[in-house]
Amino acid sequence: MDASRAKKFKDMTDEDRAAWIIPFTQTSLLKDQMVNLEQKNDGVNIILDRTNSNIKKDKVSAMGYGLWYIKTEIDDVAMRRKQMTIDQMLKVGKSSGQKSSLSSRITFHGNRQYSSRM
């Protein structure tokens, strides 16, 4: 910590210091919980067992669920971008003056489901 930061930290109130230190404390607790885990493979499943039963793994589980949620949200956005109707597919080789003769529109999604809109 350089001198200006040390002076700012010294001039903080106790409440401001506590608020400033919280992320560092939480990171240390997360690291302690991660070090306490032992990985076991059961086929395709990965099982994390605690080596010391006094230390919980709540923060590690929460971080894992958070990362999973973020990945599913990113995948959903990417899937929405890839959606294309049959009309759009058929227009690829046509000139702009021609119209599609399809009366119904079917939308295919990346997860192989389809829906019909009339």
MOPAC internal coordinates of N, CA, C and O (Angstrom, degrees):
PM7 1SCF
backbone

  N    0.0000 0     0.00 0     0.00 0    0    0    0
  C    1.4536 1     0.00 0     0.00 0    1    0    0
  C    1.5258 1   107.66 1     0.00 0    2    1    0
  O    1.2310 1   120.78 1   -53.29 1    3    2    1
  N    1.3363 1   116.12 1   126.71 1    3    2    1
  C    1.4621 1   118.73 1   179.65 1    5    3    2
  C    1.5268 1   110.22 1   -76.32 1    6    5    3
  O    1.2310 1   121.03 1    -7.03 1    7    6    5
  N    1.3058 1   115.63 1   172.97 1    7    6    5
  C    1.4625 1   121.58 1  -172.66 1    9    7    6
  C    1.5274 1   112.76 1   -63.57 1   10    9    7
  O    1.2310 1   119.86 1   140.74 1   11   10    9
  N    1.3354 1   117.88 1   -39.26 1   11   10    9
  C    1.4693 1   119.81 1  -178.36 1   13   11   10
  C    1.5303 1   110.69 1   -67.78 1   14   13   11
  O    1.2310 1   120.34 1   141.10 1   15   14   13
  N    1.3264 1   116.96 1   -38.90 1   15   14   13
  C    1.4727 1   119.55 1   177.58 1   17   15   14
  C    1.5200 1   110.86 1   -67.79 1   18   17   15
  O    1.2310 1   120.66 1   139.37 1   19   18   17
  N    1.3231 1   116.34 1   -40.63 1   19   18   17
  C    1.4629 1   119.97 1   179.16 1   21   19   18
  C    1.5243 1   110.47 1   -62.13 1   22   21   19
  O    1.2310 1   120.43 1   140.55 1   23   22   21
  N    1.3370 1   116.78 1   -39.45 1   23   22   21
  C    1.4546 1   120.07 1   178.89 1   25   23   22
  C    1.5243 1   110.95 1   -66.77 1   26   25   23
  O    1.2310 1   120.73 1   137.93 1   27   26   25
  N    1.3557 1   116.21 1   -42.07 1   27   26   25
  C    1.4658 1   119.57 1   177.96 1   29   27   26
  C    1.5223 1   110.56 1   -61.44 1   30   29   27
  O    1.2310 1   120.46 1   136.83 1   31   30   29
  N    1.3458 1   116.72 1   -43.17 1   31   30   29
  C    1.4651 1   120.78 1  -179.94 1   33   31   30
  C    1.5229 1   110.32 1   -64.16 1   34   33   31
  O    1.2310 1   120.77 1   140.42 1   35   34   33
  N    1.3236 1   116.13 1   -39.58 1   35   34   33
  C    1.4695 1   120.66 1  -179.78 1   37   35   34
  C    1.5278 1   111.04 1   -66.73 1   38   37   35
  O    1.2310 1   120.42 1   145.10 1   39   38   37
  N    1.3307 1   116.81 1   -34.90 1   39   38   37
  C    1.4639 1   121.28 1  -178.74 1   41   39   38
  C    1.5343 1   113.42 1   -80.44 1   42   41   39
  O    1.2310 1   119.67 1   171.01 1   43   42   41
  N    1.3210 1   118.23 1    -8.99 1   43   42   41
  C    1.4768 1   121.32 1  -179.36 1   45   43   42
  C    1.5255 1   110.85 1   -70.97 1   46   45   43
  O    1.2310 1   121.74 1   -26.10 1   47   46   45
  N    1.3253 1   114.27 1   153.90 1   47   46   45
  C    1.4649 1   118.78 1   172.64 1   49   47   46
  C    1.5308 1   107.93 1   -75.49 1   50   49   47
  O    1.2310 1   120.72 1   -13.03 1   51   50   49
  N    1.3128 1   116.23 1   166.97 1   51   50   49
  C    1.4674 1   119.98 1   179.79 1   53   51   50
  C    1.5270 1   111.50 1   -60.91 1   54   53   51
  O    1.2310 1   120.45 1   141.94 1   55   54   53
  N    1.3299 1   116.74 1   -38.06 1   55   54   53
  C    1.4683 1   120.39 1   179.29 1   57   55   54
  C    1.5195 1   111.20 1   -65.88 1   58   57   55
  O    1.2310 1   120.09 1   138.41 1   59   58   57
  N    1.3447 1   117.43 1   -41.59 1   59   58   57
  C    1.4644 1   121.35 1   178.85 1   61   59   58
  C    1.5276 1   110.92 1   -65.73 1   62   61   59
  O    1.2310 1   120.33 1   140.65 1   63   62   61
  N    1.3210 1   116.97 1   -39.35 1   63   62   61
  C    1.4683 1   120.77 1   177.50 1   65   63   62
  C    1.5232 1   110.60 1   -62.81 1   66   65   63
  O    1.2310 1   120.77 1   135.76 1   67   66   65
  N    1.3313 1   116.13 1   -44.24 1   67   66   65
  C    1.4667 1   120.36 1  -179.95 1   69   67   66
  C    1.5345 1   110.43 1   -62.12 1   70   69   67
  O    1.2310 1   120.59 1   137.48 1   71   70   69
  N    1.3257 1   116.48 1   -42.52 1   71   70   69
  C    1.4668 1   120.29 1   179.28 1   73   71   70
  C    1.5301 1   111.10 1   -66.44 1   74   73   71
  O    1.2310 1   120.12 1   145.06 1   75   74   73
  N    1.3234 1   117.38 1   -34.94 1   75   74   73
  C    1.4582 1   121.44 1  -179.13 1   77   75   74
  C    1.5230 1   111.03 1   -72.00 1   78   77   75
  O    1.2310 1   119.79 1   147.40 1   79   78   77
  N    1.3255 1   118.00 1   -32.60 1   79   78   77
  C    1.4667 1   122.27 1  -176.30 1   81   79   78
  C    1.5311 1   112.45 1   -83.77 1   82   81   79
  O    1.2310 1   119.19 1   159.80 1   83   82   81
  N    1.3279 1   119.16 1   -20.20 1   83   82   81
  C    1.4651 1   122.08 1  -174.96 1   85   83   82
  C    1.5335 1   113.59 1   -51.40 1   86   85   83
  O    1.2310 1   118.13 1   131.07 1   87   86   85
  N    1.3343 1   121.16 1   -48.93 1   87   86   85
  C    1.4767 1   119.22 1  -179.53 1   89   87   86
  C    1.5317 1   112.90 1   -59.72 1   90   89   87
  O    1.2310 1   120.33 1   143.23 1   91   90   89
  N    1.3279 1   116.97 1   -36.77 1   91   90   89
  C    1.4604 1   120.56 1   179.60 1   93   91   90
  C    1.5282 1   110.83 1   -68.25 1   94   93   91
  O    1.2310 1   120.80 1   140.23 1   95   94   93
  N    1.3197 1   116.08 1   -39.77 1   95   94   93
  C    1.4666 1   121.16 1   178.63 1   97   95   94
  C    1.5263 1   110.44 1   -65.98 1   98   97   95
  O    1.2310 1   120.49 1   135.70 1   99   98   97
  N    1.3338 1   116.67 1   -44.30 1   99   98   97
  C    1.4598 1   120.34 1   179.30 1  101   99   98
  C    1.5320 1   111.15 1   -63.15 1  102  101   99
  O    1.2310 1   120.11 1   140.78 1  103  102  101
  N    1.3270 1   117.39 1   -39.22 1  103  102  101
  C    1.4586 1   121.18 1   177.84 1  105  103  102
  C    1.5171 1   110.78 1   -64.18 1  106  105  103
  O    1.2310 1   120.00 1   138.30 1  107  106  105
  N    1.3100 1   117.61 1   -41.70 1  107  106  105
  C    1.4644 1   120.91 1   177.60 1  109  107  106
  C    1.5254 1   111.46 1   -62.69 1  110  109  107
  O    1.2310 1   120.37 1   138.06 1  111  110  109
  N    1.3356 1   116.90 1   -41.94 1  111  110  109
  C    1.4645 1   120.19 1   177.69 1  113  111  110
  C    1.5236 1   111.45 1   -64.12 1  114  113  111
  O    1.2310 1   120.22 1   139.55 1  115  114  113
  N    1.3235 1   117.19 1   -40.45 1  115  114  113
  C    1.4612 1   121.28 1   177.54 1  117  115  114
  C    1.5279 1   110.64 1   -61.95 1  118  117  115
  O    1.2310 1   120.52 1   134.93 1  119  118  117
  N    1.3375 1   116.61 1   -45.07 1  119  118  117
  C    1.4662 1   120.01 1   178.68 1  121  119  118
  C    1.5221 1   110.96 1   -61.23 1  122  121  119
  O    1.2310 1   119.76 1   137.96 1  123  122  121
  N    1.3271 1   118.06 1   -42.04 1  123  122  121
  C    1.4652 1   121.44 1   178.21 1  125  123  122
  C    1.5202 1   111.14 1   -60.59 1  126  125  123
  O    1.2310 1   120.60 1   137.89 1  127  126  125
  N    1.3311 1   116.46 1   -42.11 1  127  126  125
  C    1.4553 1   119.68 1  -179.94 1  129  127  126
  C    1.5282 1   111.41 1   -69.02 1  130  129  127
  O    1.2310 1   119.99 1   144.07 1  131  130  129
  N    1.3315 1   117.61 1   -35.93 1  131  130  129
  C    1.4680 1   120.51 1   179.28 1  133  131  130
  C    1.5200 1   111.58 1   -68.77 1  134  133  131
  O    1.2310 1   120.25 1   141.44 1  135  134  133
  N    1.3216 1   117.12 1   -38.56 1  135  134  133
  C    1.4686 1   121.49 1   179.59 1  137  135  134
  C    1.5243 1   110.02 1   -66.65 1  138  137  135
  O    1.2310 1   120.00 1   151.49 1  139  138  137
  N    1.3175 1   117.61 1   -28.51 1  139  138  137
  C    1.4584 1   123.16 1  -177.34 1  141  139  138
  C    1.5315 1   112.72 1   -76.12 1  142  141  139
  O    1.2310 1   119.14 1   171.32 1  143  142  141
  N    1.3283 1   119.24 1    -8.68 1  143  142  141
  C    1.4583 1   122.09 1  -175.36 1  145  143  142
  C    1.5215 1   112.19 1   -93.69 1  146  145  143
  O    1.2310 1   121.64 1   -35.05 1  147  146  145
  N    1.3272 1   114.46 1   144.95 1  147  146  145
  C    1.4595 1   121.63 1   176.44 1  149  147  146
  C    1.5212 1   107.23 1  -120.99 1  150  149  147
  O    1.2310 1   120.48 1   -49.08 1  151  150  149
  N    1.3315 1   116.68 1   130.92 1  151  150  149
  C    1.4631 1   121.16 1  -176.86 1  153  151  150
  C    1.5211 1   110.21 1   -89.74 1  154  153  151
  O    1.2310 1   121.13 1   -47.53 1  155  154  153
  N    1.3509 1   115.45 1   132.47 1  155  154  153
  C    1.4574 1   122.17 1   173.76 1  157  155  154
  C    1.5173 1   107.48 1  -126.61 1  158  157  155
  O    1.2310 1   120.48 1   -43.63 1  159  158  157
  N    1.3208 1   116.69 1   136.37 1  159  158  157
  C    1.4632 1   121.00 1   179.03 1  161  159  158
  C    1.5194 1   109.27 1  -101.34 1  162  161  159
  O    1.2310 1   120.76 1   -50.85 1  163  162  161
  N    1.3291 1   116.14 1   129.15 1  163  162  161
  C    1.4540 1   122.82 1   177.67 1  165  163  162
  C    1.5230 1   107.03 1  -125.28 1  166  165  163
  O    1.2310 1   120.56 1   -95.19 1  167  166  165
  N    1.3301 1   116.53 1    84.81 1  167  166  165
  C    1.4612 1   120.36 1  -174.40 1  169  167  166
  C    1.5131 1   109.34 1    69.47 1  170  169  167
  O    1.2310 1   120.73 1    59.34 1  171  170  169
  N    1.3306 1   116.22 1  -120.66 1  171  170  169
  C    1.4662 1   120.29 1   179.29 1  173  171  170
  C    1.5215 1   111.36 1   -90.67 1  174  173  171
  O    1.2310 1   120.09 1   170.93 1  175  174  173
  N    1.3311 1   117.44 1    -9.07 1  175  174  173
  C    1.4631 1   121.48 1  -178.74 1  177  175  174
  C    1.5184 1   111.20 1   -87.22 1  178  177  175
  O    1.2310 1   121.00 1   -36.00 1  179  178  177
  N    1.3084 1   115.69 1   144.00 1  179  178  177
  C    1.4676 1   122.21 1   174.65 1  181  179  178
  C    1.5218 1   107.00 1  -110.51 1  182  181  179
  O    1.2310 1   120.65 1   -56.81 1  183  182  181
  N    1.3105 1   116.35 1   123.19 1  183  182  181
  C    1.4594 1   121.70 1  -178.41 1  185  183  182
  C    1.5223 1   108.03 1  -110.63 1  186  185  183
  O    1.2310 1   120.82 1   -49.87 1  187  186  185
  N    1.3283 1   116.03 1   130.13 1  187  186  185
  C    1.4577 1   121.43 1   177.47 1  189  187  186
  C    1.5230 1   108.36 1  -106.73 1  190  189  187
  O    1.2310 1   120.69 1   -66.32 1  191  190  189
  N    1.3214 1   116.29 1   113.68 1  191  190  189
  C    1.4617 1   122.03 1   178.12 1  193  191  190
  C    1.5134 1   109.44 1  -105.06 1  194  193  191
  O    1.2310 1   121.15 1   -32.74 1  195  194  193
  N    1.3251 1   115.40 1   147.26 1  195  194  193
  C    1.4638 1   120.62 1   178.03 1  197  195  194
  C    1.5276 1   109.06 1   -82.88 1  198  197  195
  O    1.2310 1   120.41 1   -45.39 1  199  198  197
  N    1.3237 1   116.83 1   134.61 1  199  198  197
  C    1.4648 1   120.21 1   175.69 1  201  199  198
  C    1.5251 1   110.53 1   -82.09 1  202  201  199
  O    1.2310 1   120.30 1   147.85 1  203  202  201
  N    1.3226 1   117.04 1   -32.15 1  203  202  201
  C    1.4573 1   122.43 1   176.77 1  205  203  202
  C    1.5223 1   106.99 1  -117.86 1  206  205  203
  O    1.2310 1   120.03 1   -63.80 1  207  206  205
  N    1.3245 1   117.55 1   116.20 1  207  206  205
  C    1.4646 1   120.21 1  -174.90 1  209  207  206
  C    1.5294 1   113.23 1   -71.47 1  210  209  207
  O    1.2310 1   119.73 1   167.95 1  211  210  209
  N    1.3295 1   118.13 1   -12.05 1  211  210  209
  C    1.4647 1   120.83 1   178.74 1  213  211  210
  C    1.5244 1   112.42 1   -77.02 1  214  213  211
  O    1.2310 1   120.42 1   157.76 1  215  214  213
  N    1.3288 1   116.80 1   -22.24 1  215  214  213
  C    1.4699 1   121.34 1  -179.19 1  217  215  214
  C    1.5235 1   107.75 1   -99.07 1  218  217  215
  O    1.2310 1   120.28 1   -55.07 1  219  218  217
  N    1.3193 1   117.07 1   124.93 1  219  218  217
  C    1.4593 1   121.75 1  -178.22 1  221  219  218
  C    1.5240 1   110.47 1   -80.99 1  222  221  219
  O    1.2310 1   120.71 1    -8.58 1  223  222  221
  N    1.3258 1   116.25 1   171.42 1  223  222  221
  C    1.4673 1   120.98 1   175.79 1  225  223  222
  C    1.5261 1   111.43 1  -122.85 1  226  225  223
  O    1.2310 1   120.58 1  -150.30 1  227  226  225
  N    1.3249 1   116.49 1    29.70 1  227  226  225
  C    1.4633 1   121.85 1  -177.36 1  229  227  226
  C    1.5283 1   112.67 1   -61.54 1  230  229  227
  O    1.2310 1   120.18 1   134.25 1  231  230  229
  N    1.3130 1   117.26 1   -45.75 1  231  230  229
  C    1.4660 1   120.99 1  -176.66 1  233  231  230
  C    1.5242 1   111.13 1   -67.75 1  234  233  231
  O    1.2310 1   120.32 1   143.56 1  235  234  233
  N    1.3231 1   116.99 1   -36.44 1  235  234  233
  C    1.4606 1   120.81 1   178.72 1  237  235  234
  C    1.5269 1   109.59 1   -66.60 1  238  237  235
  O    1.2310 1   120.24 1   136.03 1  239  238  237
  N    1.3248 1   117.15 1   -43.97 1  239  238  237
  C    1.4667 1   120.82 1   178.39 1  241  239  238
  C    1.5253 1   110.47 1   -63.26 1  242  241  239
  O    1.2310 1   120.20 1   136.47 1  243  242  241
  N    1.3104 1   117.22 1   -43.53 1  243  242  241
  C    1.4647 1   121.25 1   179.92 1  245  243  242
  C    1.5262 1   110.64 1   -62.76 1  246  245  243
  O    1.2310 1   120.34 1   139.21 1  247  246  245
  N    1.3222 1   116.95 1   -40.79 1  247  246  245
  C    1.4552 1   120.14 1   178.97 1  249  247  246
  C    1.5352 1   110.21 1   -65.61 1  250  249  247
  O    1.2310 1   120.25 1   139.20 1  251  250  249
  N    1.3231 1   117.13 1   -40.80 1  251  250  249
  C    1.4595 1   120.88 1   178.15 1  253  251  250
  C    1.5174 1   112.15 1   -62.12 1  254  253  251
  O    1.2310 1   120.50 1   134.70 1  255  254  253
  N    1.3432 1   116.66 1   -45.30 1  255  254  253
  C    1.4604 1   120.04 1   177.39 1  257  255  254
  C    1.5256 1   111.25 1   -64.69 1  258  257  255
  O    1.2310 1   120.04 1   142.42 1  259  258  257
  N    1.3160 1   117.54 1   -37.58 1  259  258  257
  C    1.4623 1   120.93 1   178.16 1  261  259  258
  C    1.5189 1   111.83 1   -63.76 1  262  261  259
  O    1.2310 1   120.31 1   136.21 1  263  262  261
  N    1.3339 1   117.01 1   -43.79 1  263  262  261
  C    1.4653 1   120.91 1   178.19 1  265  263  262
  C    1.5268 1   111.18 1   -65.46 1  266  265  263
  O    1.2310 1   120.38 1   141.38 1  267  266  265
  N    1.3416 1   116.89 1   -38.62 1  267  266  265
  C    1.4671 1   120.78 1   177.72 1  269  267  266
  C    1.5303 1   109.85 1   -62.77 1  270  269  267
  O    1.2310 1   120.26 1   135.88 1  271  270  269
  N    1.3356 1   117.11 1   -44.12 1  271  270  269
  C    1.4624 1   121.21 1  -179.68 1  273  271  270
  C    1.5297 1   110.90 1   -62.27 1  274  273  271
  O    1.2310 1   120.43 1   136.57 1  275  274  273
  N    1.3244 1   116.77 1   -43.43 1  275  274  273
  C    1.4671 1   120.74 1   179.23 1  277  275  274
  C    1.5189 1   110.29 1   -61.86 1  278  277  275
  O    1.2310 1   120.01 1   137.37 1  279  278  277
  N    1.3449 1   117.59 1   -42.63 1  279  278  277
  C    1.4613 1   120.90 1   179.52 1  281  279  278
  C    1.5222 1   111.08 1   -63.03 1  282  281  279
  O    1.2310 1   119.52 1   137.42 1  283  282  281
  N    1.3336 1   118.53 1   -42.58 1  283  282  281
  C    1.4658 1   119.91 1   179.94 1  285  283  282
  C    1.5287 1   111.02 1   -65.46 1  286  285  283
  O    1.2310 1   120.10 1   143.11 1  287  286  285
  N    1.3343 1   117.41 1   -36.89 1  287  286  285
  C    1.4632 1   120.11 1   177.41 1  289  287  286
  C    1.5309 1   110.88 1   -65.29 1  290  289  287
  O    1.2310 1   120.01 1   137.76 1  291  290  289
  N    1.3144 1   117.58 1   -42.24 1  291  290  289
  C    1.4681 1   121.40 1   178.62 1  293  291  290
  C    1.5229 1   109.86 1   -64.25 1  294  293  291
  O    1.2310 1   120.30 1   136.83 1  295  294  293
  N    1.3385 1   117.04 1   -43.17 1  295  294  293
  C    1.4657 1   120.33 1   178.68 1  297  295  294
  C    1.5224 1   111.58 1   -63.11 1  298  297  295
  O    1.2310 1   119.71 1   140.87 1  299  298  297
  N    1.3357 1   118.15 1   -39.13 1  299  298  297
  C    1.4640 1   121.38 1   178.90 1  301  299  298
  C    1.5220 1   111.18 1   -63.51 1  302  301  299
  O    1.2310 1   120.31 1   138.72 1  303  302  301
  N    1.3193 1   117.01 1   -41.28 1  303  302  301
  C    1.4680 1   120.63 1   178.91 1  305  303  302
  C    1.5279 1   109.83 1   -65.04 1  306  305  303
  O    1.2310 1   120.35 1   137.63 1  307  306  305
  N    1.3360 1   116.94 1   -42.37 1  307  306  305
  C    1.4613 1   120.44 1   179.41 1  309  307  306
  C    1.5233 1   110.98 1   -64.61 1  310  309  307
  O    1.2310 1   120.07 1   142.81 1  311  310  309
  N    1.3446 1   117.47 1   -37.19 1  311  310  309
  C    1.4558 1   121.01 1   179.64 1  313  311  310
  C    1.5268 1   110.58 1   -67.59 1  314  313  311
  O    1.2310 1   120.31 1   140.17 1  315  314  313
  N    1.3274 1   117.01 1   -39.83 1  315  314  313
  C    1.4637 1   120.00 1   178.87 1  317  315  314
  C    1.5215 1   111.24 1   -63.75 1  318  317  315
  O    1.2310 1   120.30 1   145.88 1  319  318  317
  N    1.3210 1   117.03 1   -34.12 1  319  318  317
  C    1.4617 1   120.05 1   178.66 1  321  319  318
  C    1.5191 1   111.37 1   -68.61 1  322  321  319
  O    1.2310 1   120.13 1   149.98 1  323  322  321
  N    1.3484 1   117.35 1   -30.02 1  323  322  321
  C    1.4569 1   121.44 1  -175.93 1  325  323  322
  C    1.5284 1   112.99 1   -84.67 1  326  325  323
  O    1.2310 1   119.68 1   169.48 1  327  326  325
  N    1.3293 1   118.22 1   -10.52 1  327  326  325
  C    1.4606 1   120.62 1  -177.93 1  329  327  326
  C    1.5252 1   109.71 1   -62.83 1  330  329  327
  O    1.2310 1   121.55 1   -45.42 1  331  330  329
  N    1.3360 1   114.64 1   134.58 1  331  330  329
  C    1.4536 1   119.23 1   179.89 1  333  331  330
  C    1.5263 1   107.65 1  -145.41 1  334  333  331
  O    1.2310 1   120.08 1   -45.78 1  335  334  333
  N    1.3039 1   117.45 1   134.22 1  335  334  333
  C    1.4586 1   120.75 1   178.61 1  337  335  334
  C    1.5193 1   109.61 1   -81.15 1  338  337  335
  O    1.2310 1   120.83 1   -19.97 1  339  338  337
  N    1.3302 1   116.01 1   160.03 1  339  338  337
  C    1.4604 1   120.61 1   177.01 1  341  339  338
  C    1.5199 1   109.84 1   -61.01 1  342  341  339
  O    1.2310 1   120.22 1   141.71 1  343  342  341
  N    1.3275 1   117.18 1   -38.29 1  343  342  341
  C    1.4677 1   120.13 1   177.44 1  345  343  342
  C    1.5237 1   111.15 1   -56.82 1  346  345  343
  O    1.2310 1   120.43 1   136.85 1  347  346  345
  N    1.3171 1   116.78 1   -43.15 1  347  346  345
  C    1.4603 1   120.16 1   178.94 1  349  347  346
  C    1.5246 1   110.48 1   -65.65 1  350  349  347
  O    1.2310 1   120.15 1   142.67 1  351  350  349
  N    1.3343 1   117.31 1   -37.33 1  351  350  349
  C    1.4724 1   120.55 1   178.83 1  353  351  350
  C    1.5273 1   110.86 1   -66.50 1  354  353  351
  O    1.2310 1   120.31 1   139.41 1  355  354  353
  N    1.3431 1   117.01 1   -40.59 1  355  354  353
  C    1.4610 1   120.76 1  -178.33 1  357  355  354
  C    1.5215 1   112.18 1   -71.99 1  358  357  355
  O    1.2310 1   119.56 1   154.36 1  359  358  357
  N    1.3211 1   118.44 1   -25.64 1  359  358  357
  C    1.4618 1   122.21 1  -179.38 1  361  359  358
  C    1.5234 1   112.46 1   -76.73 1  362  361  359
  O    1.2310 1   119.74 1   169.68 1  363  362  361
  N    1.3157 1   118.09 1   -10.32 1  363  362  361
  C    1.4629 1   121.02 1  -174.00 1  365  363  362
  C    1.5253 1   111.56 1   -57.43 1  366  365  363
  O    1.2310 1   119.63 1   135.59 1  367  366  365
  N    1.3658 1   118.31 1   -44.41 1  367  366  365
  C    1.4567 1   120.46 1  -176.51 1  369  367  366
  C    1.5150 1   114.35 1   -94.53 1  370  369  367
  O    1.2310 1   118.92 1   177.82 1  371  370  369
  N    1.3275 1   119.67 1    -2.18 1  371  370  369
  C    1.4628 1   122.62 1  -175.74 1  373  371  370
  C    1.5194 1   111.55 1   -91.03 1  374  373  371
  O    1.2310 1   121.42 1   -21.80 1  375  374  373
  N    1.3113 1   114.89 1   158.20 1  375  374  373
  C    1.4591 1   118.61 1   173.35 1  377  375  374
  C    1.5229 1   107.99 1   -78.58 1  378  377  375
  O    1.2310 1   119.97 1   -15.50 1  379  378  377
  N    1.3001 1   117.65 1   164.50 1  379  378  377
  C    1.4587 1   121.64 1  -174.80 1  381  379  378
  C    1.5266 1   113.23 1   -66.70 1  382  381  379
  O    1.2310 1   119.13 1   160.16 1  383  382  381
  N    1.3582 1   119.27 1   -19.84 1  383  382  381
  C    1.4529 1   121.69 1  -178.62 1  385  383  382
  C    1.5171 1   113.93 1   -80.18 1  386  385  383
  O    1.2310 1   119.63 1   159.47 1  387  386  385
  N    1.3362 1   118.32 1   -20.53 1  387  386  385
  C    1.4592 1   121.05 1  -177.93 1  389  387  386
  C    1.5178 1   110.63 1   -84.29 1  390  389  387
  O    1.2310 1   121.53 1   -32.78 1  391  390  389
  N    1.3432 1   114.69 1   147.22 1  391  390  389
  C    1.4538 1   119.95 1   178.48 1  393  391  390
  C    1.5153 1   109.84 1  -113.54 1  394  393  391
  O    1.2310 1   120.46 1   -25.61 1  395  394  393
  N    1.3164 1   116.73 1   154.39 1  395  394  393
  C    1.4494 1   122.19 1   177.58 1  397  395  394
  C    1.5190 1   109.66 1   -75.62 1  398  397  395
  O    1.2310 1   120.63 1   -36.33 1  399  398  397
  N    1.3522 1   116.41 1   143.67 1  399  398  397
  C    1.4571 1   119.93 1  -178.67 1  401  399  398
  C    1.5288 1   112.33 1   -94.79 1  402  401  399
  O    1.2310 1   119.17 1  -173.49 1  403  402  401
  N    1.3176 1   119.19 1     6.51 1  403  402  401
  C    1.4573 1   121.49 1  -179.18 1  405  403  402
  C    1.5188 1   110.35 1   -75.88 1  406  405  403
  O    1.2310 1   120.73 1   -49.60 1  407  406  405
  N    1.3389 1   116.20 1   130.40 1  407  406  405
  C    1.4568 1   119.06 1   178.60 1  409  407  406
  C    1.5162 1   111.66 1   -88.93 1  410  409  407
  O    1.2310 1   119.96 1   152.77 1  411  410  409
  N    1.3317 1   117.68 1   -27.23 1  411  410  409
  C    1.4696 1   120.08 1   177.16 1  413  411  410
  C    1.5139 1   108.55 1  -110.48 1  414  413  411
  O    1.2310 1   120.65 1   -23.36 1  415  414  413
  N    1.2908 1   116.36 1   156.64 1  415  414  413
  C    1.4493 1   121.43 1  -177.57 1  417  415  414
  C    1.5236 1   108.24 1  -120.27 1  418  417  415
  O    1.2310 1   120.32 1   -52.63 1  419  418  417
  N    1.3143 1   117.00 1   127.37 1  419  418  417
  C    1.4598 1   122.28 1   178.45 1  421  419  418
  C    1.5169 1   107.87 1  -115.66 1  422  421  419
  O    1.2310 1   120.57 1   -48.44 1  423  422  421
  N    1.3230 1   116.51 1   131.56 1  423  422  421
  C    1.4534 1   121.96 1  -179.95 1  425  423  422
  C    1.5163 1   109.19 1  -109.66 1  426  425  423
  O    1.2310 1   120.05 1   -53.46 1  427  426  425
  N    1.3170 1   117.51 1   126.54 1  427  426  425
  C    1.4505 1   121.99 1   176.70 1  429  427  426
  C    1.5146 1   109.25 1  -100.68 1  430  429  427
  O    1.2310 1   120.33 1   -41.83 1  431  430  429
  N    1.3076 1   116.98 1   138.17 1  431  430  429
  C    1.4517 1   122.82 1  -179.92 1  433  431  430
  C    1.5160 1   109.03 1  -109.08 1  434  433  431
  O    1.2310 1   120.13 1   -18.60 1  435  434  433
  N    1.3153 1   117.35 1   161.40 1  435  434  433
  C    1.4552 1   122.43 1  -179.45 1  437  435  434
  C    1.5209 1   113.53 1   -62.85 1  438  437  435
  O    1.2310 1   119.61 1   159.14 1  439  438  437
  N    1.3203 1   118.36 1   -20.86 1  439  438  437
  C    1.4592 1   120.14 1  -178.71 1  441  439  438
  C    1.5287 1   111.47 1   -93.54 1  442  441  439
  O    1.2310 1   119.75 1  -159.12 1  443  442  441
  N    1.3228 1   118.08 1    20.88 1  443  442  441
  C    1.4553 1   126.09 1   174.69 1  445  443  442
  C    1.5193 1   113.99 1    66.81 1  446  445  443
  O    1.2310 1   120.04 1  -164.02 1  447  446  445
  N    1.2849 1   117.53 1    15.98 1  447  446  445
  C    1.4549 1   120.51 1   172.96 1  449  447  446
  C    1.5190 1   107.17 1   -94.69 1  450  449  447
  O    1.2310 1   120.54 1   -25.81 1  451  450  449
  N    1.3162 1   116.57 1   154.19 1  451  450  449
  C    1.4525 1   118.74 1   176.18 1  453  451  450
  C    1.5169 1   109.49 1  -138.08 1  454  453  451
  O    1.2310 1   121.34 1   -25.58 1  455  454  453
  N    1.2873 1   115.03 1   154.42 1  455  454  453
  C    1.4508 1   120.59 1   177.35 1  457  455  454
  C    1.5138 1   108.46 1  -134.60 1  458  457  455
  O    1.2310 1   121.04 1   -29.90 1  459  458  457
  N    1.3040 1   115.63 1   150.10 1  459  458  457
  C    1.4681 1   120.68 1  -179.31 1  461  459  458
  C    1.5250 1   108.18 1  -112.16 1  462  461  459
  O    1.2310 1   121.00 1   -48.14 1  463  462  461
  N    1.3012 1   115.70 1   131.86 1  463  462  461
  C    1.4687 1   121.44 1   176.12 1  465  463  462
  C    1.5201 1   107.16 1  -117.87 1  466  465  463
  O    1.2310 1   120.20 1   -49.55 1  467  466  465
  N    1.3206 1   117.22 1   130.45 1  467  466  465
  C    1.4683 1   120.30 1   179.66 1  469  467  466
  C    1.4945 1   110.21 1  -120.43 1  470  469  467
  O    1.2310 1   120.10 1   180.00 1  471  470  469

